[in-house]
């Protein structure tokens, strides 16, 4: 068994960072559906801006809103305005095809990768 990337939202922009919110990352539910992320699924968040990397879990945000918000302690590491990659993984016994998308600065779907 191996951990393999199963989903990726590439070049998302963090819209808000709220240290007073109880942990996680809020993601527009349309984007979560496009890449197959589940509510409360563990994700790796990588900042292209600062180089910070952290694990947290996904919370669905309002559909079509473009929301990508860092919540709780994660908001100390990744701030509003940073460009990030959100990656989900699956433990499998064979190679799988990852569902990967590119978004624009407003976190709107651009194309599959």
C-alpha positions as CSV (number, residue, x, y, z in Angstrom):
1,X,0.0,0.0,0.0
2,X,1.2,3.5,-0.8
3,X,0.0,7.0,-0.2
4,X,-0.7,8.6,-3.6
5,X,-2.0,12.0,-4.6
6,X,-5.7,11.7,-5.5
7,X,-6.8,15.3,-5.8
8,X,-5.2,18.7,-6.3
9,X,-6.5,22.3,-6.4
10,X,-3.6,24.2,-8.0
11,X,-2.8,28.0,-7.5
12,X,-5.8,28.8,-5.2
13,X,-5.7,32.2,-3.4
14,X,-6.4,32.4,0.3
15,X,-9.3,34.9,0.8
16,X,-9.3,35.0,4.6
17,X,-7.1,33.7,7.5
18,X,-9.0,33.6,10.8
19,X,-7.0,32.4,13.8
20,X,-10.2,32.5,16.0
21,X,-12.0,29.9,13.9
22,X,-11.8,26.3,15.0
23,X,-9.1,24.7,12.8
24,X,-9.2,23.6,9.1
25,X,-9.4,25.0,5.6
26,X,-12.7,26.1,4.1
27,X,-13.0,25.3,0.4
28,X,-15.8,26.2,-2.1
29,X,-17.8,23.0,-2.3
30,X,-17.9,23.2,-6.1
31,X,-14.1,22.9,-6.1
32,X,-14.2,20.0,-3.6
33,X,-16.6,18.1,-5.8
34,X,-14.5,18.7,-8.9
35,X,-11.5,17.0,-7.4
36,X,-13.4,14.5,-5.2
37,X,-12.5,15.9,-1.8
38,X,-14.8,14.9,1.1
39,X,-15.9,17.0,4.0
40,X,-13.4,16.5,6.9
41,X,-10.9,14.8,4.6
42,X,-7.2,15.3,5.5
43,X,-5.4,17.6,3.1
44,X,-1.9,18.9,2.7
45,X,-1.8,22.7,2.1
46,X,1.4,24.1,0.4
47,X,2.0,27.8,0.1
48,X,3.7,28.9,-3.2
49,X,4.1,32.3,-1.5
50,X,5.8,31.5,1.8
51,X,6.8,27.9,1.4
52,X,4.8,26.9,4.5
53,X,3.3,23.4,4.5
54,X,0.7,22.0,6.8
55,X,-1.9,19.3,7.2
56,X,-5.5,20.0,8.1
57,X,-9.0,18.9,7.1
58,X,-11.4,20.3,4.5
59,X,-14.6,22.1,5.4
60,X,-17.1,22.8,2.6
61,X,-17.7,26.4,1.9
62,X,-20.5,28.1,0.0
63,X,-20.9,26.8,-3.5
64,X,-19.7,29.1,-6.3
65,X,-18.2,31.6,-3.8
66,X,-14.6,30.9,-4.5
67,X,-13.9,30.7,-0.8
68,X,-10.6,29.4,0.3
69,X,-10.0,30.3,4.0
70,X,-7.3,29.2,6.4
71,X,-8.8,28.7,9.9
72,X,-7.4,28.3,13.4
73,X,-3.7,27.8,14.0
74,X,-3.1,27.3,10.3
75,X,-3.9,30.9,9.8
76,X,-0.6,31.8,11.6
77,X,1.3,29.9,8.9
78,X,-0.6,30.8,5.7
79,X,-2.1,34.2,5.3
80,X,-4.8,35.9,3.2
81,X,-3.5,36.6,-0.3
82,X,-1.1,33.7,-0.4
83,X,-1.2,31.3,-3.4
84,X,-1.6,27.7,-2.3
85,X,-1.9,24.2,-3.5
86,X,-4.4,21.9,-1.8
87,X,-3.6,18.2,-2.1
88,X,-5.6,15.1,-1.0
89,X,-4.1,11.6,-0.8
90,X,-5.4,8.0,-1.0
91,X,-3.9,4.8,0.4
92,X,-4.0,2.4,-2.5
93,X,-2.4,-0.8,-3.7
94,X,-2.2,0.4,-7.4
95,X,-1.6,3.6,-9.3
96,X,-4.7,5.9,-9.6
97,X,-5.5,8.9,-11.8
98,X,-5.6,12.0,-9.7
99,X,-8.3,14.6,-10.2
100,X,-6.3,17.9,-10.6
101,X,-7.6,21.4,-11.4
102,X,-6.2,24.8,-12.0
103,X,-8.1,27.8,-10.6
104,X,-7.7,31.6,-11.2
105,X,-7.0,34.3,-8.6
106,X,-10.7,34.3,-7.7
107,X,-10.6,30.5,-7.2
108,X,-12.8,29.9,-10.2
109,X,-12.2,26.7,-12.2
110,X,-10.0,27.2,-15.2
111,X,-9.2,23.7,-16.5
112,X,-8.2,20.2,-15.6
113,X,-4.4,19.5,-15.3
